[in-house]
Amino acid sequence: MKRTYQPIENYGLIGNLHTVALVSKAGSLDYLPFTHFDSPSIFAALLDKDNGGYWSIAPTAKGVHYKQLYLPDTGVLLTRFFTDSGMAELTDFMPVKKKEQNCAVVRILKIIKGQIEFDMDCLPRFDYARAKHEATRGKDDIFFQSKGQDGYQFRFMSNQNVRLRKGDVHGKWTLKQGESAVFAIEAVPQDESMFERKDLEHYSEEAFEATVTFWRDWIEQSTYKGRWREIVHRSVITLKMMTSLEHGSTIAAATFSLPETIGGDRNWDYRYTWIRDAAFTMYAFLRLGFTEESRAFLAWLMERCKDMKTASDLQLMYAVDGKTMLEETELKHLEGYMGSRPVRIGNAAYKQFQLDIYGELIDTIYLYNKHGKPITYEFWKNVCLFVDYVIENWERKDHGIWEVRHDKKEFLYSKMMCWVALDRAILIARDRSFPAPLDEWQQVRDKIYKEIFENYWSEERQAFVQYKGSQVLDASVLLMTLVRILSPAEPRWKATLKAIEDHLLSDSLVYRYLQKDGATDGFDSDEGTFSLCSFWYIESLAKSGEVEKARLHFEKMLGYANHLGLYSEQIGLKGEQLGNFPQAFTHLALISAAYQLNRDLSGDRDHRKP
C-alpha cells in the first residue's frame, strides 16, 4: 500500500521519561528517537514517509474508521479500528523505568468483536535512516543491529508468526473475537553482561499494569481541582512525558524539523532543554502541586552552574544531559514532512545571546523557594552572579525570545525579563534575609522600568513595541501583566492590549508578530498563529478583568487541540497543527491560563502568582 503523510494532528504521544514516540490514528508508529529524547531515530517516517522507517499495525480492509484516546489519567494510548467485519483495539505504551536501560515499546492488539485481518510491518531505519542494519532470528526474538556509528541494537518479540525479509519484519494474520497479538521491541546494550532480558509476558502484563499505576499515582499528586481539569491534566502529563527522569531537564518539544509552514524552511530541532521553556515548565508543575519536578530541574541547573566560570557561560539551551555542543546539521537524504526541507538536527541557536533567560530562571527559583523548598545559600551565590551579570549587560542587544538569526536588537521582552531577574532576586533576598546589595539592585531595576515605560512606548502605535525605535507589535508584550511589570489598570497597557487585538488577533488566534514588519529571521515563508501567544492573550484578558471574554476565547482555543488534547507550536490557515509536536510551551501556557481563569471565575481576585 502506498504510504502518505498523516496530518501532524493525527498523532498521539507515548513515552517513558527518557524518550518518546508518536503513533498515528492509523496505527503506525512513525517517530522514535532511541533511546533518549535527542538520540538518532530508528523510526522517522514522519520526516520521510518512504525512507524514514516505521512500525505499522493496520487492518487490510478498506474503509476503516479510527478512533484514538488515552486511557484516562495515563500516558497509555488506545487506537481503535472499526471495520465491516469487526472491531479491534491497539494499546501502545512505553514502560517507565528509573533508568533508560530496557527501553521498550509495547503494542497489544486485541479483537473486541468479529474477526479482522491485519498487516504488521516493522521497518527500522537506524541513525536517522543513515545506517544499514542486520536482522537475525533467534529462539524467541529477532535481533536488530545497526551498522552505523550509533551502534544501536534491539530485540523484536511477538506471539504471532512473523517473517523476516531483507532486514525487515512482516506479518499477516486473521484474529477473532477475544484473541490478541502482542509485540515489543526492547533496547539491548552493547555490553550485555548486566542486561536482564524481559519476556513478552512481562511486557504485556506486569509492565502494562506498572505503567498504568505509575501514571495514575503521579497525577494523583495534582492539587488542581478547578474547571477544565481533564485538559489541564492532559497537558501536565504531556509535559511530564517530555521531562527526563534521569536528569530533571525538560525538552521544548518531542520532535525535530516539523515545519512551521508546509514546504517552508523554518524546520528546527526542539529536543533540547531551553532555559526559558524549562523555567516556565517548572512554573506550571509548581502551580499544580508537582514540586519534585522543580527540585530535580534546579538540581540539574546547579550542575550547569558548577561548569560555569562566569554567569556569561550560562547557555540558553543544552542537551538533556547537560552537554553544551548542539551543532546544527542538515539530513539531506530525508525529504522532510510533506517535502519540507531542510531536515535539521541540532540547533545553532545554542550559540545565541539571549538576555531574557536570566529573568525566567530567577523567577522559577523565586517560586520554588516560596512554594517548594528553601534554596541554599550556596545556590543563592549563583543567583547573585546571574543578577550581577544582568546589571552589567541589560542594555546590550540580543537575539530575543524568537531567536532571530539576523541582526540583534534591544528587544522589549529581554528588557522585561531583566527587570524580572532583579525584582525576583530582591524578593528572595528579603524573604530569606540573604546578603545582597539591595539598594544597587533596586536602583537598576527601577532604571530598567523607566527605560521600558518611556523608550518602548510608541505614540504612533499607541502600544509598547517589539524593540527600541520600531513600530512593530509583538505578542510577547502580553507577558507585561503576567510578570507584574505593569498593572492591568495602566492606561498604556490597556492601549497595548487593544493594539494587539486590532493587529495580531484573528478571533481567538494570535500571531507572534507580522513577519513583514518585525525583526527578520532570514526566511521568507509565512507562518501560522502561535498557540502559546493565544493562551498568553487569554490570561492577560483575565488579569485585566475581562473574565467572560477570556473564558470564551479559552474554550474556543480548546477546540484547536487535536483529538487527544495535544498542541503543536502553531495553527495553520486550515486549522492544521504546524511545527514541532507536541510543544511544551503551548501546554504550559494553557495550564497557566486555565489556572488564572478558574481562579477569577471562582471569585478570587488576588492576581499574585501562587
C-alpha positions as CSV (number, residue, x, y, z in Angstrom):
1,M,0.0,0.0,0.0
2,K,1.3,3.4,-0.9
3,R,2.1,5.4,2.2
4,T,1.0,9.0,2.6
5,Y,1.8,11.6,5.3
6,Q,-0.6,11.8,8.1
7,P,-1.6,15.3,9.4
8,I,0.6,16.2,12.3
9,E,-2.6,16.4,14.5
10,N,-3.3,12.7,13.8
11,Y,-0.7,11.5,16.2
12,G,-0.6,10.6,19.9
13,L,2.4,10.7,22.2
14,I,3.7,7.9,24.4
15,G,6.9,8.0,26.4
16,N,9.0,6.5,29.3
17,L,10.5,9.8,30.7
18,H,13.7,9.1,28.7
19,T,12.3,9.2,25.1
20,V,9.0,9.5,23.3
21,A,7.3,8.0,20.3
22,L,4.4,9.2,18.0
23,V,1.7,6.8,16.9
24,S,-0.8,7.8,14.2
25,K,-4.6,7.3,14.3
26,A,-4.0,4.6,11.6
27,G,-1.8,2.6,14.0
28,S,1.6,3.4,12.6
29,L,4.5,4.3,14.9
30,D,6.2,6.9,12.7
31,Y,8.6,8.5,15.1
32,L,11.0,7.2,17.8
33,P,14.4,8.6,18.9
34,F,16.0,5.5,20.5
35,T,16.8,5.5,23.5
36,H,16.9,9.2,24.6
37,F,14.9,12.3,23.6
38,D,17.7,13.5,21.4
39,S,19.0,10.2,20.2
40,P,19.1,9.3,16.5
41,S,15.8,7.9,15.3
42,I,15.0,4.3,14.4
43,F,11.6,5.2,13.1
44,A,11.2,8.6,11.3
45,A,8.5,8.1,8.6
46,L,7.1,11.4,9.9
47,L,10.0,13.1,8.2
48,D,10.3,10.8,5.2
49,K,7.3,8.5,4.6
50,D,9.2,6.1,2.3
51,N,12.7,6.0,3.8
52,G,12.4,7.1,7.4
53,G,11.3,3.8,8.9
54,Y,8.0,2.9,10.6
55,W,6.2,0.2,12.5
56,S,2.6,-0.2,11.4
57,I,-0.2,-2.4,12.5
58,A,-3.4,-2.0,10.4
59,P,-6.4,-3.9,9.1
60,T,-6.2,-5.0,5.5
61,A,-9.8,-4.0,4.9
62,K,-10.8,-0.8,3.1
63,G,-13.0,1.9,4.6
64,V,-11.6,1.5,8.1
65,H,-12.7,4.0,10.7
66,Y,-10.3,5.0,13.5
67,K,-10.6,6.4,17.0
68,Q,-7.7,7.3,19.3
69,L,-7.8,8.1,23.0
70,Y,-5.7,7.9,26.2
71,L,-6.5,5.6,29.0
72,P,-7.7,8.3,31.4
73,D,-5.0,9.9,33.6
74,T,-2.2,7.9,31.9
75,G,0.2,8.0,29.1
76,V,-1.2,4.8,27.6
77,L,-2.6,5.3,24.1
78,L,-5.5,3.3,22.6
79,T,-6.2,3.2,18.9
80,R,-9.4,1.6,17.8
81,F,-10.2,0.1,14.4
82,F,-13.7,-0.3,13.1
83,T,-14.3,-2.4,10.0
84,D,-17.3,-4.1,8.4
85,S,-16.1,-7.5,9.8
86,G,-15.2,-6.4,13.4
87,M,-13.7,-4.0,15.9
88,A,-10.2,-4.1,17.4
89,E,-8.1,-2.1,19.8
90,L,-4.4,-1.4,19.8
91,T,-2.8,-0.5,23.1
92,D,0.6,1.4,22.8
93,F,2.8,2.3,25.8
94,M,6.4,2.6,27.0
95,P,7.2,1.1,30.4
96,V,8.5,3.8,32.8
97,K,11.8,3.0,34.4
98,K,14.2,5.0,36.6
99,K,17.0,4.3,34.1
100,E,16.7,4.1,30.3
101,Q,18.0,0.5,30.2
102,N,15.5,-1.9,28.8
103,C,13.9,0.9,26.9
104,A,10.9,-0.7,25.3
105,V,7.8,-0.1,23.2
106,V,4.9,-2.5,23.8
107,R,2.0,-2.9,21.3
108,I,-1.0,-5.1,22.2
109,L,-3.7,-5.8,19.6
110,K,-7.0,-7.2,20.8
111,I,-10.1,-8.1,18.8
112,I,-13.2,-6.7,20.5
113,K,-15.9,-8.1,18.1
114,G,-15.9,-10.2,15.0
115,Q,-12.7,-11.0,13.1
116,I,-10.2,-8.8,11.3
117,E,-7.2,-9.5,9.0
118,F,-4.2,-7.4,9.9
119,D,-0.9,-6.5,8.3
120,M,2.2,-5.7,10.5
121,D,5.3,-4.2,9.1
122,C,8.4,-3.2,11.2
123,L,10.9,-1.4,9.2
124,P,13.6,0.2,11.4
125,R,16.0,2.7,9.9
126,F,18.9,3.3,12.2
127,D,20.7,6.6,12.8
128,Y,18.1,8.9,11.1
129,A,17.9,6.4,8.3
130,R,21.7,6.9,7.5
131,A,22.8,3.4,8.6
132,K,22.3,-0.1,7.3
133,H,21.4,-2.8,9.7
134,E,21.4,-6.6,10.1
135,A,18.5,-8.7,11.5
136,T,18.9,-12.2,12.7
137,R,16.3,-14.6,14.0
138,G,16.8,-16.1,17.5
139,K,14.9,-18.6,19.5
140,D,12.2,-16.2,20.7
141,D,13.0,-12.9,19.1
142,I,14.6,-11.2,16.1
143,F,17.8,-9.2,16.8
144,F,18.4,-5.9,15.0
145,Q,21.8,-4.4,14.9
146,S,22.8,-1.1,13.4
147,K,26.0,-1.0,11.2
148,G,26.3,2.7,11.7
149,Q,28.1,4.9,14.2
150,D,25.1,4.8,16.6
151,G,25.8,1.2,17.4
152,Y,22.2,0.6,18.4
153,Q,20.6,-2.8,18.7
154,F,17.2,-4.1,19.9
155,R,15.1,-7.2,20.1
156,F,11.8,-7.6,18.4
157,M,9.3,-10.0,20.1
158,S,5.9,-11.3,19.1
159,N,3.5,-14.1,20.0
160,Q,2.5,-14.3,16.3
161,N,4.4,-15.9,13.4
162,V,6.3,-13.3,11.5
163,R,8.6,-13.4,8.5
164,L,12.0,-11.7,8.1
165,R,12.6,-10.3,4.7
166,K,15.5,-8.0,3.7
167,G,16.2,-7.0,7.2
168,D,12.5,-6.1,8.0
169,V,9.8,-7.9,9.8
170,H,6.3,-8.6,8.3
171,G,3.2,-10.4,9.4
172,K,-0.4,-11.1,8.3
173,W,-3.0,-12.7,10.4
174,T,-6.7,-13.0,10.9
175,L,-7.7,-12.7,14.6
176,K,-11.0,-13.5,16.1
177,Q,-13.0,-12.0,18.9
178,G,-11.1,-12.4,22.2
179,E,-7.8,-13.2,20.5
180,S,-4.8,-10.9,20.9
181,A,-1.4,-10.3,19.3
182,V,1.4,-8.9,21.4
183,F,4.6,-7.1,20.2
184,A,7.5,-5.4,21.9
185,I,10.9,-4.0,21.0
186,E,13.5,-3.8,23.7
187,A,16.8,-2.0,23.6
188,V,19.9,-4.2,24.0
189,P,23.1,-2.5,25.3
190,Q,26.4,-3.3,23.6
191,D,27.7,-4.6,26.8
192,E,25.2,-7.4,27.5
193,S,26.9,-8.7,30.7
194,M,24.5,-6.8,33.0
195,F,21.5,-6.9,30.7
196,E,18.4,-8.6,32.0
197,R,16.2,-9.7,29.2
198,K,12.4,-9.4,29.7
199,D,10.0,-11.8,28.0
200,L,6.8,-10.9,26.2
201,E,4.5,-12.0,29.0
202,H,6.3,-9.5,31.3
203,Y,5.7,-6.6,28.9
204,S,2.0,-7.5,28.2
205,E,1.0,-8.0,31.8
206,E,3.4,-6.7,34.6
207,A,4.8,-3.8,32.6
208,F,1.3,-2.7,31.4
209,E,-0.1,-2.7,35.0
210,A,3.0,-0.9,36.3
211,T,2.8,1.7,33.6
212,V,-0.9,2.5,34.3
213,T,-0.2,2.6,38.0
214,F,2.8,4.9,37.6
215,W,0.8,7.5,35.6
216,R,-2.3,7.3,37.9
217,D,-0.2,7.6,41.0
218,W,1.7,10.5,39.6
219,I,-1.4,12.6,38.5
220,E,-3.0,12.0,41.9
221,Q,-0.4,14.4,43.3
222,S,-2.1,17.2,41.4
223,T,-3.7,19.9,43.6
224,Y,-5.7,21.3,40.7
225,K,-9.5,20.8,41.3
226,G,-10.8,23.6,39.1
227,R,-12.6,23.8,35.7
228,W,-11.2,22.1,32.6
229,R,-9.4,19.6,34.9
230,E,-9.2,16.9,32.2
231,I,-7.4,19.1,29.6
232,V,-5.2,20.6,32.3
233,H,-4.1,17.2,33.5
234,R,-3.6,16.0,29.9
235,S,-1.3,19.0,29.4
236,V,0.7,18.3,32.5
237,I,1.0,14.6,31.7
238,T,2.4,15.7,28.3
239,L,4.9,18.0,30.0
240,K,5.9,15.1,32.3
241,M,6.4,12.8,29.3
242,M,8.9,15.4,27.9
243,T,10.8,15.6,31.2
244,S,13.8,13.5,31.8
245,L,13.5,11.2,34.9
246,E,17.3,10.7,34.9
247,H,18.4,14.3,34.5
248,G,15.5,16.5,35.6
249,S,15.6,18.6,32.4
250,T,12.7,19.0,30.0
251,I,12.6,19.3,26.2
252,A,10.9,22.1,24.3
253,A,9.0,19.6,22.0
254,A,9.0,15.9,21.2
255,T,10.1,16.2,17.6
256,F,12.7,17.7,15.3
257,S,12.3,19.5,12.0
258,L,8.5,19.5,11.7
259,P,7.7,22.6,9.5
260,E,6.1,25.8,10.7
261,T,4.8,26.1,7.1
262,I,4.3,23.2,4.8
263,G,7.1,23.3,2.2
264,G,8.8,26.1,4.2
265,D,12.3,26.1,5.8
266,R,11.6,27.0,9.4
267,N,12.3,23.5,10.5
268,W,14.1,23.3,13.8
269,D,15.2,20.6,16.3
270,Y,13.4,21.2,19.6
271,R,14.5,18.2,21.5
272,Y,16.7,20.2,23.9
273,T,16.4,22.0,27.2
274,W,15.9,25.7,26.7
275,I,16.4,27.5,30.0
276,R,13.4,29.7,29.2
277,D,11.0,26.9,28.3
278,A,12.1,24.7,31.2
279,A,11.7,27.5,33.7
280,F,8.2,28.1,32.5
281,T,7.5,24.4,32.6
282,M,8.6,24.2,36.2
283,Y,6.2,27.1,37.0
284,A,3.4,25.0,35.5
285,F,4.4,22.0,37.6
286,L,4.6,24.1,40.8
287,R,1.1,25.6,40.2
288,L,-0.4,22.1,40.1
289,G,1.5,20.9,43.1
290,F,4.3,18.9,41.5
291,T,7.3,20.1,43.5
292,E,9.6,17.2,42.8
293,E,10.0,18.1,39.1
294,S,11.1,21.6,40.1
295,R,13.5,20.3,42.6
296,A,15.1,17.9,40.0
297,F,15.3,20.7,37.5
298,L,17.1,23.0,39.9
299,A,19.5,20.2,40.8
300,W,20.2,19.9,37.0
301,L,20.7,23.6,36.9
302,M,23.1,23.6,39.8
303,E,25.2,21.1,37.9
304,R,25.3,23.5,34.9
305,C,26.4,26.3,37.4
306,K,29.3,24.1,38.5
307,D,30.6,24.1,35.0
308,M,30.4,27.9,34.6
309,K,33.4,30.1,35.2
310,T,31.2,33.3,34.9
311,A,27.5,33.9,34.5
312,S,28.0,34.5,30.8
313,D,28.7,30.8,30.4
314,L,25.1,30.0,31.0
315,Q,23.7,28.9,27.6
316,L,20.2,29.5,26.6
317,M,19.9,25.8,25.7
318,Y,21.6,22.5,26.5
319,A,21.2,18.8,25.6
320,V,19.1,16.9,28.1
321,D,22.1,15.5,29.9
322,G,23.7,19.0,30.0
323,K,26.1,18.7,27.0
324,T,26.8,22.1,25.5
325,M,27.6,21.4,21.9
326,L,24.4,21.2,19.8
327,E,25.9,21.7,16.3
328,E,23.2,22.0,13.6
329,T,23.3,19.5,10.7
330,E,21.1,19.0,7.7
331,L,19.9,15.5,6.9
332,K,19.8,15.9,3.1
333,H,18.8,12.3,2.5
334,L,15.4,12.9,4.1
335,E,12.7,14.7,2.2
336,G,11.1,16.3,5.2
337,Y,7.5,16.2,6.3
338,M,5.4,16.6,3.1
339,G,8.5,17.7,1.3
340,S,9.5,20.4,3.8
341,R,13.3,20.7,3.6
342,P,15.8,21.0,5.1
343,V,15.5,18.4,7.8
344,R,17.7,19.7,10.7
345,I,19.1,18.0,13.8
346,G,21.0,20.1,16.4
347,N,20.2,23.7,16.8
348,A,22.6,26.6,16.0
349,A,20.6,28.9,18.3
350,Y,22.6,27.5,21.3
351,K,25.3,30.0,20.5
352,Q,23.0,33.0,20.6
353,F,23.0,35.7,23.2
354,Q,19.5,36.0,24.8
355,L,19.3,38.1,27.9
356,D,15.8,37.1,28.9
357,I,16.8,33.6,30.2
358,Y,18.1,35.1,33.5
359,G,14.7,36.6,34.3
360,E,12.8,33.4,33.6
361,L,15.3,31.4,35.6
362,I,15.4,33.6,38.7
363,D,11.6,33.8,38.6
364,T,11.4,30.0,38.8
365,I,13.9,30.0,41.6
366,Y,11.8,32.5,43.4
367,L,8.7,30.4,43.0
368,Y,10.5,27.2,44.1
369,N,11.9,29.0,47.1
370,K,8.4,30.2,48.0
371,H,6.3,27.2,47.2
372,G,8.7,24.3,47.1
373,K,11.7,24.2,49.4
374,P,14.1,27.0,50.6
375,I,17.1,27.3,48.4
376,T,20.5,27.0,49.9
377,Y,23.0,29.8,50.5
378,E,25.4,28.1,48.1
379,F,22.8,28.3,45.4
380,W,21.9,31.9,46.3
381,K,25.5,32.8,45.4
382,N,24.9,31.6,41.9
383,V,21.7,33.7,41.8
384,C,23.8,36.7,42.8
385,L,26.2,36.0,39.9
386,F,23.3,36.0,37.5
387,V,22.0,39.3,38.9
388,D,25.4,40.9,38.6
389,Y,25.6,39.8,35.0
390,V,22.1,41.3,34.3
391,I,23.2,44.6,35.9
392,E,26.3,44.7,33.7
393,N,24.6,43.7,30.4
394,W,20.9,44.7,30.4
395,E,21.5,47.4,27.9
396,R,23.0,45.1,25.3
397,K,21.3,44.0,22.1
398,D,20.4,40.3,21.8
399,H,18.5,37.8,19.6
400,G,15.3,37.8,21.7
401,I,12.7,35.3,22.6
402,W,12.0,34.4,18.9
403,E,15.7,33.7,18.3
404,V,16.0,35.8,15.2
405,R,19.1,34.8,13.3
406,H,19.9,38.2,11.7
407,D,20.6,41.5,13.4
408,K,20.4,41.7,17.2
409,K,18.1,44.3,18.7
410,E,17.2,45.8,22.0
411,F,14.1,43.7,22.4
412,L,11.4,44.7,24.8
413,Y,10.9,41.2,26.0
414,S,14.5,40.9,27.0
415,K,14.3,44.1,29.0
416,M,11.2,42.9,30.7
417,M,12.9,39.8,31.8
418,C,16.0,41.7,33.1
419,W,13.5,43.6,35.3
420,V,12.1,40.3,36.4
421,A,15.5,39.0,37.3
422,L,16.2,41.9,39.6
423,D,12.7,42.1,41.0
424,R,12.6,38.4,42.0
425,A,16.1,38.4,43.4
426,I,15.2,41.3,45.6
427,L,12.1,39.4,46.8
428,I,14.2,36.2,47.6
429,A,16.8,38.2,49.5
430,R,14.2,40.0,51.6
431,D,12.3,36.8,52.3
432,R,15.3,34.8,53.3
433,S,17.5,37.6,54.7
434,F,20.2,36.7,52.3
435,P,23.1,39.1,52.0
436,A,22.7,41.3,48.9
437,P,23.4,44.9,47.7
438,L,19.6,45.6,47.7
439,D,20.0,49.4,47.1
440,E,22.0,48.9,44.0
441,W,19.7,46.1,42.7
442,Q,16.6,48.3,43.3
443,Q,18.2,51.3,41.5
444,V,18.9,49.2,38.4
445,R,15.6,47.5,38.5
446,D,13.9,50.9,38.6
447,K,16.1,52.2,35.8
448,I,15.0,49.3,33.6
449,Y,11.4,50.0,34.4
450,K,11.7,53.6,33.3
451,E,13.6,52.6,30.2
452,I,10.7,50.3,29.2
453,F,8.0,52.7,30.1
454,E,9.5,55.7,28.3
455,N,11.5,54.3,25.4
456,Y,9.5,51.3,24.2
457,W,6.2,53.2,24.0
458,S,5.1,54.3,20.6
459,E,2.7,57.3,20.4
460,E,2.1,56.4,16.8
461,R,1.0,52.8,17.5
462,Q,-0.4,53.6,21.0
463,A,1.4,50.5,22.2
464,F,4.6,49.1,23.6
465,V,6.7,47.9,20.6
466,Q,9.0,44.9,19.8
467,Y,12.3,46.7,20.1
468,K,13.5,50.2,20.7
469,G,12.9,52.6,17.8
470,S,10.5,50.3,16.0
471,Q,6.8,50.4,15.3
472,V,6.3,46.7,15.4
473,L,3.7,44.9,17.6
474,D,4.9,41.7,19.3
475,A,2.7,39.3,21.2
476,S,5.4,38.7,23.8
477,V,4.4,42.1,25.3
478,L,1.4,40.2,26.7
479,L,3.6,39.0,29.5
480,M,3.8,42.5,30.9
481,T,1.0,42.0,33.3
482,L,1.6,38.3,33.7
483,V,5.1,39.0,35.2
484,R,3.7,42.0,37.0
485,I,5.8,44.7,35.5
486,L,2.6,46.7,34.7
487,S,-0.8,46.7,36.4
488,P,-3.7,45.7,34.1
489,A,-5.2,49.1,35.0
490,E,-2.3,51.0,33.5
491,P,-3.6,53.1,30.5
492,R,-0.7,52.3,28.3
493,W,-1.2,48.6,29.0
494,K,-4.9,48.9,28.0
495,A,-3.9,50.6,24.8
496,T,-1.3,48.0,24.0
497,L,-3.8,45.2,24.6
498,K,-6.2,46.9,22.2
499,A,-3.5,47.3,19.6
500,I,-2.7,43.5,19.8
501,E,-6.4,42.8,19.3
502,D,-6.6,45.1,16.3
503,H,-3.5,43.8,14.5
504,L,-2.3,40.4,15.7
505,L,-5.6,38.7,16.8
506,S,-7.7,36.6,14.5
507,D,-10.7,35.6,16.5
508,S,-9.1,33.5,19.3
509,L,-5.8,33.0,17.5
510,V,-2.8,35.3,17.9
511,Y,0.2,35.9,15.6
512,R,3.5,36.4,17.4
513,Y,4.2,39.4,15.1
514,L,3.7,40.1,11.5
515,Q,6.7,38.8,9.6
516,K,6.8,41.7,7.1
517,D,7.2,44.2,10.0
518,G,9.3,42.5,12.7
519,A,12.9,41.6,13.2
520,T,13.8,39.2,10.4
521,D,14.8,35.6,11.0
522,G,16.2,35.3,7.4
523,F,13.3,33.2,6.0
524,D,10.6,34.4,3.6
525,S,7.9,31.7,4.3
526,D,4.7,32.6,6.1
527,E,3.8,31.1,9.5
528,G,0.7,30.3,11.4
529,T,-0.7,31.7,14.6
530,F,1.2,30.8,17.8
531,S,-1.0,28.9,20.3
532,L,1.4,29.9,23.0
533,C,0.5,33.6,22.3
534,S,-3.2,32.8,22.2
535,F,-3.1,31.5,25.8
536,W,-0.9,34.5,26.9
537,Y,-3.7,36.7,25.4
538,I,-6.4,34.8,27.3
539,E,-4.5,35.0,30.6
540,S,-3.9,38.8,30.0
541,L,-7.6,39.3,29.4
542,A,-8.4,37.5,32.7
543,K,-5.9,39.6,34.6
544,S,-7.4,42.8,33.0
545,G,-10.8,41.9,34.4
546,E,-12.4,40.7,31.1
547,V,-13.1,37.3,32.6
548,E,-16.1,36.2,30.5
549,K,-14.3,37.3,27.3
550,A,-11.2,35.3,28.4
551,R,-13.4,32.3,29.1
552,L,-14.9,32.4,25.6
553,H,-11.6,32.6,23.9
554,F,-10.1,29.9,26.1
555,E,-12.9,27.4,25.4
556,K,-12.6,28.2,21.7
557,M,-8.9,27.6,21.8
558,L,-9.5,24.2,23.3
559,G,-11.2,23.3,20.0
560,Y,-7.9,23.8,18.2
561,A,-6.2,20.9,20.1
562,N,-6.0,17.6,18.3
563,H,-8.3,14.7,19.2
564,L,-6.2,13.9,22.3
565,G,-5.8,17.4,23.6
566,L,-2.3,17.9,22.2
567,Y,-1.0,21.1,20.5
568,S,2.0,21.8,18.2
569,E,3.6,25.2,18.1
570,Q,1.3,26.8,15.5
571,I,-2.2,26.6,13.9
572,G,-2.3,27.0,10.1
573,L,-5.0,28.6,7.8
574,K,-6.9,25.3,7.6
575,G,-6.8,24.7,11.3
576,E,-3.9,22.2,11.0
577,Q,-1.2,21.8,13.6
578,L,2.2,23.1,12.4
579,G,5.7,23.0,13.9
580,N,7.1,20.6,16.4
581,F,4.6,18.4,18.2
582,P,3.6,18.4,21.0
583,Q,5.1,21.7,22.1
584,A,5.8,22.2,25.9
585,F,5.4,26.0,25.7
586,T,1.8,25.8,24.5
587,H,0.8,23.2,27.1
588,L,2.3,25.1,30.0
589,A,0.7,28.4,28.8
590,L,-2.7,26.5,28.6
591,I,-2.2,25.4,32.2
592,S,-1.3,28.9,33.3
593,A,-4.3,30.5,31.5
594,A,-6.7,27.8,32.9
595,Y,-5.4,28.4,36.4
596,Q,-5.8,32.1,36.3
597,L,-9.2,32.0,34.6
598,N,-10.5,29.4,37.0
599,R,-9.4,31.5,40.0
600,D,-11.1,34.6,38.6
601,L,-14.3,32.7,37.8
602,S,-14.3,31.4,41.3
603,G,-14.2,34.9,42.7
604,D,-10.6,35.1,43.8
605,R,-9.3,38.4,42.5
606,D,-5.9,38.1,44.0
607,H,-3.7,38.3,40.9
608,R,-0.5,37.5,42.6
609,K,1.4,34.4,41.4
610,P,0.7,31.4,43.7
